[in-house]
Amino acid sequence: EQTHFDVVLVETGSNKIGVIKEIRAIDNTIGLIQAKEFVEKVPNKVKEGIKKEEAEKIKKQLEAAGAKVEMK
């Protein structure tokens, strides 16, 4: 069974601003402009090689903001 996953942002949905805020919450080292550029260039990996629990948490967080997310 796979134990480490990549979290991929596939679509931003209609609430782009909410998704940008969640990206910044997930990675607080990036600024607003970088988060906006990240969200505009989908599909894009949010996190790579993380444990299943953390990946599911990030996926739920982004989906709550309206994004479409995949775990690979």
N, C-alpha and C positions, 0 to 999 in steps of 0.2 A: 504494500500500500504506500502511496506517495505521502511523504511527510512534510515536504517543503513546496511552497507554491509561489507563483508570480501573480500579482493582482494587476489586472489590465483594465483600464478605463476604455470602454468601447464607444459609449455615447454619453453626451452631457445631459441630454433631455432638455426640457423646457426651462429648468431652473439653473441656468448657467452660473449665476452669481452664487447660489447656494453650494454648487459643486466646487467652485473656486475656493470658497471659505473652508470647505471640508478638506480640500487638498492642502491648504495652508495649515489646517489643524493637524493633519497627518504628518506633514513635513514642515515644521516651523522654522526651518533654516532658509526657506525660499520666501521671496517677497511677493507682493501682489502682482506685479508685472510678469514675473516668472510663472506664477500659478495660472494666470490668465493665458499665457502662451502654451503652457502645458495642457490645459483643458481644450484649447483650440486645435491641438494637433493629435486628435484621437485617430486610431487607437494608440494608447501610450501606457507603458508600465508604470504603475504607481509605486509598487515595491517588488523586489525580486528575492527569491529564495528564503521566504519567511515561513514560520511554522503555521500550520493549518488554523489554529485558534486565532492568531493575529490576522491572518488573511481573511478569515470569516468576519472578524470584527470590522476591518477596513471596508470590506464589501458591503456589509449592512449599513455602515456609516455613509458611504457614497450613495447607495441605493435609496436611503432615507432622504437624501438631497435631490433625488430624481435621476441619478445617473444609471447607466447600464454598465455592469461590471462583470468580468469573468475571472475565474481562478484557473490557472493553468499549471 
